Amino acid sequence: MSGPSGASAAGGGWIVDAHLDLAWNALQWNRDLRESVQVLRVREATEAGPGRGRNTVALPELRAGAVRLCFATVLARSSGTVRAHVDFASAEQANAIALGQLAYYRALERGGHVRVLSDRIALDAHVGAADAGDPGEPLGVVLAMEGADPILEPDDLGDWAAAGLRTVGLAHYGPGRCAGGTGTSTGLTDLGRALLPQLDRAGIALDLTHLSDAAFWEAIEAFEGPVHVSHGNCRALVPNQRQLSDDQIRAVAERGGVIGMALDAWMLEPGWVKGHSRRDGVRLERVVDHVDHVCALTQSTAFVGIGSDLDGGFGTEQSPEGLDTIADLARLEDLLTGRGYAPADVARVMHGNWVRCVQEWWSEGTGI
């Protein structure tokens, strides 16, 4: 397949991952991501719970796997559900947790471990270094919010943008303050409807991931700014409401948005049950099946990328067989080539489509 003219295919061999919960893992799971995956596994070896001692993501492995840019999240819910490490009793608490996660990224930046990208000039310089294979560059991060519960009032969006936030998803699992999320059938709330025009004014893109079907269609019709799906696979291949229907995939593509393929086993394999099924047989090739489906629906390679969600509350037990750390994302390049994708199209899927997408979000100049 060949992508449309204008899609970035310059420079192969590096990766954009559009969904990593780095700060959540560092602060809520108490992982020092400057250390290696193996060191963290040893430290957690005696701890109980999903993902403990089986983590896959840390800064050394991101570098080893040539992940040069990611969307790094802030995540804190206050929707009445109760899950350790993610749910808080009030919006004010969620707000404080999210601000603390933003502060973590800035602390990493001061230490030279990451570079927060918030405008076109910084993005283009970072992409140029990645294309050139500069090994000394820190990880580039675009700050993203997964679930808008921490936003107290719509008028606060200007402050969030000033802090570097560049993309927001309205919901996560369950009912959110702004919209119905995964596992619900409710649409946008009054707060969510009021938030959309303010997101547009603040120059913040809308992530349609995790929305209920009703909320998805209401949001994409009401929002006039750029949209994308940071991490979501195909409902036609794995039927559940967390996935995107064919009509939703087409709607995102029609708006120029990119869809990041997630590596969560239950989103890759039909009938896979969290906490019960084994990852045996859920191979990385399943990710390429979902890439194929998006490309066939849109008749283009321009609208699909990677949004792994690795260490998003799970570890190797819920990741594809054969994936030990996030460095193994690089294996997707050979798998795509083996399916017949041309080198330029492989580069688009691995990084170019997300680069093009963010370039289109941000105007030329020093700001958004």
N, C-alpha and C positions, 0 to 999 in steps of 0.2 A: 504494500500500500504506500501511497505517497501523500504527504500532508499538503495543505494548501499553501500557496505562496505567503510569505511573511511569518510563518511559524519558525521559531528559532531552532536551528539544528546545528549551530556552530559548536564545535568542540565536543567530542564524545568522552565517555569514561568517567563521568561524575553524576551525582544523584541529588535531586531535590526530594525530600520527604515532607509532605504537606500536613503531617499530623504526628507530633511527638509531645507527650506530657512530661517534659523534662523537669519543670519546676515542681509539679505535683509529686513526681517520684523523689525529688530531692528533699522536699519539705514535709510532705505528708507521709512518705514511706521511708524517710531518713536515709537516703542514698547519696553519698558523695560522688557525683557523676564525674569528677576529675579522675577517680580511680577506675581501674579496669573492671569489666564485667566479672572476671574470675575472682578478683578480690572481693567484690560485693557479694558474690555467691557464697564464698567461704564465710563471710561475716553473717549472712542470713541463714546459714545451713541448719541451725536449730530452731528457726522461727516457723511457726505454722501459718497456713493460709495460702490462697492462690497466688502463684508467682513468686513466693518467697524462696530465695535460693535458686531461682530459675530465671532471673532477669536476663535481658538481651541487649540493653541499651546503656551505653556510657560514652563519654567523650572520646576515649582512645579508640573504641570500636567504630564510632562514627567516622573518625579520621581514617582508620584502616580500610573502611568500606567505601571511601570517597564520597560520603554524604557531605556535601559542601554547603548546603543550605537546607533549612527546615522551617516549617511553621511550628513555633514553640508555644504551647498553650498555657493559659491560666484557667483553672477549673475549680469551682466551689459552688455547690448547690445549696439552696434554701427553700426547697419546694415541699417540705413535709415528709419526704421519704427519709429512711434512715439507713445509711451505709457508711461503714467506717472509712475514714480518710477523705470523704468527699461531701458529706451532708452536714449542714450546720443549721442551728435552730432559728436563725434570723437572717434577713438580707444584710443587715449591718455586719454580722459575723462573716458572711460570705464575701462581702466587700473588702473587709480587712484581710482575709486570707488571700484574695486575688491580688490585692496591692502588695502583699508580702511576696507573692510569686513573681510579680513584676520586678520587685526589688532584688530578688535572687538573680534574674537575668542581668540586671545592671551590675551586680556584684561580680558575676562571671565575666562580664565585659571589662570591668576594671582590671581583672586579673589576666586579661588577654586570651581567655578561653573561647569567647564568642564575640561576634560583632552584631549588634542590633541594627537591622536595616529598616529605615523608615522613610526613605525618599528615593527618587529615581537615580540620582547621582551615585548614592552609596550602593544601590543595587547593581547598577551597570558596572561600577568598579569591581565589585565583588564577583560578578559573573565573569568579567574579563580575566580576573586572576584564576578563577576556577577553570575556565576554558584553556588557560595557559598552563594549567597543572601546577600552579604555585603551591608547594607543600607547606609553606610557612603561614598560610592564611588561617585565621580562626574560623570556626563554624559560623556561618551567617544565619541569623534568625529573624523571621518575621513574626511579630507578637500577635497571638490569636487568643480569643476567648471562646471556650467551649461551654455553651450555656450562659445566658445573659443574666442569671440571678444576681451576680454581684453589682450590677448597674442599678443604683438606687432610684434615679430619676432620668428621664430622657435628656434633660438639659445637661446632664453630667458627661455626655459623649465628647464634648470638646476637651474636657480634662483628661479623659481616657486617651483620646487621640494625641494630646500633648505628651502623655506618658509613653507613647510609642505604639499603642494598640492599633492594628491595621486590619483586623478581620474579626467578626463576631458571629457565632452561631447562637440562635435564640434559645435552644433547648438542648437537653441531654437525654438521659433516660427518665421516663415518667413525666408527670405534670410539672412544668416550669412556671416561673413568674411571668414569662413573656409568651409562652407557647406550649402546646402539647408536644411532648417528645416521644421517643421510642416507647412503644407499648401502649400508647394512648390514641384516641381518635378525636381529641379536641383540637380546635384551631388556635388562632392567635388570641391572646388576652388583650384587654384595653391597653395595658402597658406595652405589650409587643407592638400593637398597631401604632402607638405614639412614638415608639423607638425608631421605626423604619425611616421616616423622613430625617430624623436627627442623625442616624447612621450615614445617610447619603450626604448631608451637609458637612459632617465631620470627615468625609473622605474615607470611611471605613467600609470595607467590602462585607457582603452578607454570605455566611456559610450556611448552606441549606441542610447540612448533615443533621441527622437525628430527629428531624421534624416529623410529626405525624403527617399522613397524607393531606389532611385538611389544612394543617398549618403550612405545609410546603406550598400548596397551590395558592393559598391566600397571600403568603409572603412573596412569592416570585411575581405575582400579578401586581402587588402593591408597591414593591420596592423598585426604584428607578435606577439604582446604582449597580455596580458589578456583583455578580453572584458566582458561586462555585460550590463544590462538594469536596471538603478536604479529605474525607475517608468514608467511602460508601461503594458497595459492590452491586451486582445485578440481581434483581428479584427473579428474573426469568431463569436464572441458573440455580439460585438458592432462595426458595420462596419463603420470605418472611418480611414483615413490615419495616424492619430496619434497613432493608435493601431498597434500591431505586427501581421503580417500574420503568418499562421502556419509554413510556410517555414522559416520565420525569427526566430520564437521560436525554431525550431529544430536547426537552425544554431548556435544560442547562446548556446544552451545546448551542442552541439557537441564540442564547445570550452571550456566547463566547466563553462560557465558563469551562473549567477543567474539573474532572472527577478523579479523585485519588483512590487507587485500589488499596483496600485494607488487607492485612495479613492475618486477621483473626480467623481461626479455623472454622468457627461456626458461621462465618460469613463466606466461607469458601466451599464448604462441603454440605450438601443437602442432608438433613437429618442429624447433623452433629449436635450433641447435647453438652452444654457447659457442665463441667464437674463430673461427667460420666464417660463421655466418648474419649478415646485415645487419638492422638494425632497421627498414628500409623496410617499411612496411605493418603494423608492430606498433603500432597506434594506441592512444591512451588509452582509447578505447571498449572495448578488450578488458578493461580493469579493471572496467568497468561490467558486462560479461558475467558476470564472476565474482561481482560483487555480486548480480546478478539470480539466479544459481544458488543462492547461500546463502539469499537471501530466499525463493525458491520452495520450497527444501527445508524451511525452518523455519517457513514461513508467517508471517514477521514480518520487519521491518527492524531488530530489536533486537539482532542478534547479529553484525553486520558493521561494520567500520571500515577504517581505513587503517593499514598497517604497511609503509611504502614500501621499506625496505632500500636506498634510494638511497645510492650510494657504498659499498655493502657489498662492496668488492673489485672493483667495475666502475664505469664512468662512462657517458657518453652513448651509447657504442657498444653498450651492453646495456640501455638504457632505452627506453621507448616513443618512437616517432617523434614529433617535435614537442615533446618535453620537453627544454628546455635547462637549467633549474635546478629545484630543489625548489619554487621559487615557482610553478611551473606546476601543482602539485597543485591549486591553486584552480580550475583549469579543470574538475575533476571535478564541481564543484557544478552547472555548466550542463549537463554531460553527463547527470547523474542527473535533472535537471529535464526534459531532453529525452526521457528514457525514461519519463516519467510519474510520477516520485516527487514526492509532495507536499512542500512546504517543510519541514514538521516532520520528515519522513523523511530529507530531504537533510541537515538539521542533525544527525540521529542518526548517519548514516553518517560525516559529516565530523568530528564531535567528540563528540556526545552519548552514543553507546553506550560509548565508552571512559571518559568521565567517570562515567557510571553504574556501570560495572564497577569502577573504582578506588574510588568511593565505597562500594561494597558490600564491598570488601576491608578498608577501614579503618573502625574503629569511631568513633563520635562521641567527641570529646575531643582531648587533645593528642598522644596516641600511637596506635600501630596496635592 
